[in-house]
Amino acid sequence: MTVLIDALNGVLWNYILIYGLLAVGILFTFRLGFLQLRHFPEFFRVVSKSETTDKHGISPFQALTISLASRVGTGNIAGVAVALSLGGPGAIFWMWVVAFLGMATAYAESTLAQLYKVENAEGQYRGGPAFYIARGLRAPWAGSLFSIFLILSFGLVFNAVQANSIADAMEGAFGLNKLWVGIAVAILSGIIIFGGIRQIARVAEVIVPVMAGLYLLLAIAVVIMNLSEIPSVLALIFSHAFGLQEAAGGVTGGVLAAMLNGVKRGLFSNEAGMGSAPNIAAVATPQPHHPSSQGFVQALGVFIDTIVICTCTAIMILLSDVYQFGGPIEGATLTQNALNEQFGAFGLYFIAVAIFFFAFTSIIGNFAYAENAMAFLRADGKLPMTLLRLAAMAMVVWGAYESVATVFNAADASMGLMATINLIAIVLLSGTVVKLTRDYFRQRTAGKSPVFVADDYPELQGRIDRDIWSK
């Protein structure tokens, strides 16, 4: 079984998804007329107009914070360090490139999630890739497969991975027992996830901005302390990105290593095209009342995750003397050592606490996605949801003190399969995304607040919930 899973991951992550995600990002970037450049201010305008939630859905700001809760995990601390170890400083440039392309992909998949959303028995919005696959492409079987893969990876196993990172950080910094850390995290997680998506939203909108803000302030402090070195750090990133440094030193293959590791870390971090964030994008009440508005919100999430937070980690590492290109491969330890050099023991403790909050919010954010998938499978009744929540808590405890590579690799394979299904779906539905985008900006140019009118889309008759869009 291990050999089979490893082989599947090799094909998915070394060929299909790396090139597929990039190709889809390029496709939407061109088809949408470089939307992430030309209309970047719209990303902030939509979020700034975000109001309180209503009885049907959460607010756009809450949707953003939940998606960031899932996106911003240990990959932003440990993953960036690994990319620097394996790919050199140039990997950061390629992370920026994949984030730029990913903003267009994230916009497309979340716009579709909004368009094809439905109401559950309690009148609350539910949606995501499974719904636009089933309703938009008339392929409910593929939607069911996607949902199963998502529940396995995001609802269960990835929570064990995050718990493992928390336990390692707490043991290393404070000497706490891993098992007791796992039990404590499971209890905290349970208190939140048993409250459903609305409870997750309320917690995320408080913790995530504080968490990201403090991390950003620390990075700013490091930059100010080393202001004179910033130009040389940026020059280092660009020279390694194109192999100039390696060519001068007679080293071959440097640009390829930088590109592959930067692309992989960027894709793993921002999740654009994976089909995860659209699950929460569909739950929001859009403001303005148009599917595209939630696309902008989730595109902003990619920007914050990779361009802002991952770059903060990279700069803090590159400004230190502990980083050596071609040195030993390190994860969170490298980031901790870099901050220890700048701030002493405070740096070690800060990273441990940051890992706790980054990983903990990933756990609750991931579960929100799984809850949506359960709704598609019509398994969101009290008993099935209770069993899933208990299973998620058990995985947190187990993951805190165990590290079984086969199970984690199985989650990677599961996520790879769901991402493959999602990429095919959004490409097939790309014409609808383009039409929605043109409609949105036609109204915006005319000085109107964009409103989606179902009658303008006769081709969607019988595929979308017209009652939702007439409210």
FENSULSUL-V813539 format. One record per residue. N is the residue number from 1. RES is the residue in one small letter. PSI is psi in radians with two decimals (* if undefined). Layout:
# FENSULSUL-V813539
N RES PSI
N RES PSI
This chain:
# FENSULSUL-V813539
1 m -0.73
2 t -0.75
3 v -0.73
4 l -0.79
5 i -0.76
6 d -0.69
7 a -0.72
8 l -0.76
9 n -0.63
10 g -0.76
11 v -0.79
12 l -0.90
13 w -0.33
14 n -0.28
15 y -1.21
16 i -0.92
17 l -0.70
18 i -0.91
19 y -0.56
20 g -0.79
21 l -0.70
22 l -0.78
23 a -0.73
24 v -0.67
25 g -0.74
26 i -0.74
27 l -0.90
28 f -0.55
29 t -0.77
30 f -0.76
31 r -0.50
32 l 0.19
33 g 0.77
34 f 0.87
35 l -0.68
36 q -0.26
37 l -0.93
38 r -0.56
39 h 0.44
40 f -0.72
41 p -0.46
42 e -0.53
43 f -0.80
44 f -0.61
45 r -0.75
46 v -0.75
47 v -0.68
48 s -0.42
49 k 0.00
50 s 2.27
51 e -2.92
52 t 2.83
53 t 2.86
54 d -3.03
55 k -0.30
56 h -0.61
57 g 3.06
58 i 2.98
59 s 2.74
60 p -0.65
61 f -0.69
62 q -0.69
63 a -0.69
64 l -0.79
65 t -0.60
66 i -0.76
67 s -0.65
68 l -0.61
69 a -0.69
70 s -0.78
71 r -0.82
72 v 1.66
73 g -2.72
74 t -0.32
75 g -0.48
76 n -0.35
77 i -0.99
78 a -0.69
79 g -0.71
80 v -0.71
81 a -0.71
82 v -0.73
83 a -0.71
84 l -0.66
85 s -0.75
86 l -0.63
87 g -0.09
88 g 3.11
89 p -0.50
90 g -0.37
91 a -0.52
92 i -0.68
93 f -0.76
94 w -0.43
95 m -0.71
96 w -0.74
97 v -0.81
98 v -0.51
99 a -0.69
100 f -0.83
101 l -0.65
102 g -0.46
103 m -0.67
104 a -0.70
105 t -0.78
106 a -0.69
107 y -0.81
108 a -0.86
109 e -0.60
110 s -0.53
111 t -0.76
112 l -0.68
113 a -0.70
114 q -0.77
115 l -0.75
116 y 0.26
117 k 2.85
118 v 3.09
119 e 2.42
120 n -3.00
121 a -0.46
122 e 0.09
123 g 0.29
124 q 2.54
125 y 2.43
126 r 2.57
127 g -2.98
128 g -3.02
129 p -0.71
130 a -0.63
131 f -0.75
132 y -0.36
133 i -0.79
134 a -0.75
135 r -0.70
136 g -0.64
137 l -0.01
138 r 0.77
139 a 1.18
140 p -0.51
141 w -0.69
142 a -0.61
143 g -0.66
144 s -0.74
145 l -0.80
146 f -0.78
147 s -0.73
148 i -0.81
149 f -0.70
150 l -0.76
151 i -0.75
152 l -0.79
153 s -1.04
154 f -0.62
155 g -0.47
156 l -1.28
157 v -0.71
158 f -0.44
159 n -0.55
160 a -0.67
161 v -0.81
162 q -0.71
163 a -0.64
164 n -0.69
165 s -0.72
166 i -0.83
167 a -0.74
168 d -0.77
169 a -0.74
170 m -0.64
171 e -0.75
172 g -0.67
173 a -0.67
174 f -0.04
175 g 0.41
176 l 2.54
177 n 2.30
178 k -0.72
179 l -0.79
180 w -0.57
181 v -0.78
182 g -0.75
183 i -0.75
184 a -0.76
185 v -0.68
186 a -0.73
187 i -0.80
188 l -0.75
189 s -0.75
190 g -0.71
191 i -0.65
192 i -0.88
193 i -0.40
194 f -0.23
195 g -0.07
196 g -3.06
197 i -0.66
198 r -0.68
199 q -0.72
200 i -0.73
201 a -0.73
202 r -0.68
203 v -0.77
204 a -0.67
205 e -0.25
206 v -0.88
207 i -0.80
208 v -0.85
209 p -0.67
210 v -0.81
211 m -0.91
212 a -0.67
213 g -0.77
214 l -0.69
215 y -0.71
216 l -0.71
217 l -0.69
218 l -0.73
219 a -0.71
220 i -0.70
221 a -0.74
222 v -0.75
223 v -0.79
224 i -0.69
225 m -0.39
226 n 0.63
227 l -0.68
228 s -0.33
229 e -0.15
230 i -0.81
231 p -0.69
232 s -0.57
233 v -0.79
234 l -0.71
235 a -0.66
236 l -0.77
237 i -0.84
238 f -0.65
239 s -0.67
240 h -0.51
241 a -0.59
242 f 0.23
243 g 0.22
244 l -0.72
245 q -0.73
246 e -0.69
247 a -0.70
248 a -0.54
249 g 0.06
250 g 0.39
251 v 2.39
252 t 2.70
253 g 0.02
254 g -0.75
255 v -0.63
256 l -0.72
257 a -0.75
258 a -0.78
259 m -0.89
260 l -0.78
261 n -0.64
262 g -0.74
263 v -0.82
264 k -0.85
265 r -0.67
266 g -0.78
267 l -0.75
268 f -0.61
269 s -0.90
270 n -0.23
271 e 0.21
272 a 2.19
273 g -0.19
274 m -0.44
275 g 0.25
276 s -1.04
277 a -0.57
278 p -0.40
279 n -0.57
280 i -0.46
281 a -0.62
282 a -0.39
283 v -0.29
284 a 2.62
285 t 1.96
286 p 2.48
287 q 1.88
288 p 3.00
289 h 1.20
290 h 2.42
291 p -0.59
292 s -0.50
293 s -0.64
294 q -0.42
295 g -0.73
296 f -0.71
297 v -0.79
298 q -0.46
299 a -0.67
300 l -0.62
301 g -0.70
302 v -0.75
303 f -0.84
304 i -0.76
305 d -0.92
306 t -0.89
307 i -0.65
308 v -1.11
309 i -0.79
310 c -0.65
311 t -0.65
312 c -0.83
313 t -0.80
314 a -0.79
315 i -0.72
316 m -0.63
317 i -0.81
318 l -0.40
319 l -0.10
320 s 2.94
321 d -0.03
322 v -0.31
323 y 2.30
324 q 2.13
325 f 2.22
326 g 0.05
327 g -2.92
328 p 2.60
329 i 2.11
330 e 2.66
331 g -2.03
332 a -0.49
333 t -0.68
334 l -0.75
335 t -0.72
336 q -0.78
337 n -0.62
338 a -0.76
339 l -0.50
340 n -0.63
341 e -0.63
342 q -0.70
343 f 0.07
344 g -2.60
345 a -0.48
346 f -0.66
347 g -0.72
348 l -0.82
349 y -0.66
350 f -0.79
351 i -0.65
352 a -0.78
353 v -0.69
354 a -0.75
355 i -0.72
356 f -0.91
357 f -0.70
358 f -0.81
359 a -0.69
360 f -0.78
361 t -0.50
362 s -0.66
363 i -0.86
364 i -0.58
365 g -0.74
366 n -0.70
367 f -0.57
368 a -0.64
369 y -0.76
370 a -0.63
371 e -0.66
372 n -0.70
373 a -0.64
374 m -0.62
375 a -0.72
376 f -0.70
377 l 0.03
378 r 0.67
379 a 0.51
380 d 0.43
381 g 3.05
382 k -0.80
383 l -0.92
384 p -0.69
385 m -0.63
386 t -0.76
387 l -0.72
388 l -0.73
389 r -0.73
390 l -0.69
391 a -0.70
392 a -0.73
393 m -0.68
394 a -0.66
395 m -0.57
396 v -0.82
397 v -0.81
398 w -0.77
399 g -0.42
400 a -0.59
401 y -0.05
402 e 2.63
403 s 1.52
404 v 1.88
405 a -0.65
406 t -0.73
407 v -0.76
408 f -0.66
409 n -0.59
410 a -0.65
411 a -0.69
412 d -0.73
413 a -0.72
414 s -0.79
415 m -0.65
416 g -0.70
417 l -0.73
418 m -0.63
419 a -0.68
420 t -0.79
421 i -0.76
422 n -0.75
423 l -0.75
424 i -0.74
425 a -0.82
426 i -0.49
427 v -0.76
428 l -0.47
429 l 0.20
430 s -0.55
431 g -0.67
432 t -0.69
433 v -0.76
434 v -0.77
435 k -0.74
436 l -0.71
437 t -0.77
438 r -0.68
439 d -0.76
440 y -0.86
441 f -0.38
442 r -0.76
443 q -0.70
444 r -0.72
445 t -0.58
446 a 0.06
447 g 0.26
448 k 2.78
449 s 2.00
450 p 2.36
451 v 2.32
452 f 2.20
453 v 1.95
454 a -0.56
455 d -0.35
456 d -0.06
457 y 1.20
458 p -0.46
459 e -0.23
460 l 0.07
461 q 2.21
462 g -0.04
463 r -0.38
464 i 2.82
465 d 1.74
466 r -0.50
467 d -0.67
468 i -0.75
469 w -0.10
470 s -0.05
471 k *
